[in-house]
Amino acid sequence: MISRRTIRVKVMQTLYSITTFENMPAPAVQASLLQQHFDQPRRLLVHLLWLLTEILRYPEKY
């Protein structure tokens, strides 16, 4: 579950990213930036879980 604080941080990251552009991006681009900010922690979690399973499998292989 995503907390309110996490949502607030991700929205602020997106707003900051948008303000760094010279031209205001289209709303579709803004929405995709927000989606990317939400997907990054999810991908990190999946990668860390995969890494943990690989570490646990290591003694079985060798």
Secondary structure as a PSIPRED ss2 file (coil, helix, strand):
# PSIPRED VFORMAT (PSIPRED V4.0)

   1 M C   1.000  0.000  0.000
   2 I C   1.000  0.000  0.000
   3 S C   1.000  0.000  0.000
   4 R H   0.000  1.000  0.000
   5 R H   0.000  1.000  0.000
   6 T H   0.000  1.000  0.000
   7 I H   0.000  1.000  0.000
   8 R H   0.000  1.000  0.000
   9 V H   0.000  1.000  0.000
  10 K H   0.000  1.000  0.000
  11 V H   0.000  1.000  0.000
  12 M H   0.000  1.000  0.000
  13 Q H   0.000  1.000  0.000
  14 T H   0.000  1.000  0.000
  15 L H   0.000  1.000  0.000
  16 Y H   0.000  1.000  0.000
  17 S H   0.000  1.000  0.000
  18 I H   0.000  1.000  0.000
  19 T H   0.000  1.000  0.000
  20 T H   0.000  1.000  0.000
  21 F C   1.000  0.000  0.000
  22 E C   1.000  0.000  0.000
  23 N C   1.000  0.000  0.000
  24 M C   1.000  0.000  0.000
  25 P C   1.000  0.000  0.000
  26 A C   1.000  0.000  0.000
  27 P H   0.000  1.000  0.000
  28 A H   0.000  1.000  0.000
  29 V H   0.000  1.000  0.000
  30 Q H   0.000  1.000  0.000
  31 A H   0.000  1.000  0.000
  32 S H   0.000  1.000  0.000
  33 L H   0.000  1.000  0.000
  34 L H   0.000  1.000  0.000
  35 Q H   0.000  1.000  0.000
  36 Q H   0.000  1.000  0.000
  37 H H   0.000  1.000  0.000
  38 F H   0.000  1.000  0.000
  39 D H   0.000  1.000  0.000
  40 Q H   0.000  1.000  0.000
  41 P H   0.000  1.000  0.000
  42 R H   0.000  1.000  0.000
  43 R H   0.000  1.000  0.000
  44 L H   0.000  1.000  0.000
  45 L H   0.000  1.000  0.000
  46 V H   0.000  1.000  0.000
  47 H H   0.000  1.000  0.000
  48 L H   0.000  1.000  0.000
  49 L H   0.000  1.000  0.000
  50 W H   0.000  1.000  0.000
  51 L H   0.000  1.000  0.000
  52 L H   0.000  1.000  0.000
  53 T H   0.000  1.000  0.000
  54 E H   0.000  1.000  0.000
  55 I H   0.000  1.000  0.000
  56 L H   0.000  1.000  0.000
  57 R H   0.000  1.000  0.000
  58 Y H   0.000  1.000  0.000
  59 P H   0.000  1.000  0.000
  60 E H   0.000  1.000  0.000
  61 K H   0.000  1.000  0.000
  62 Y C   1.000  0.000  0.000
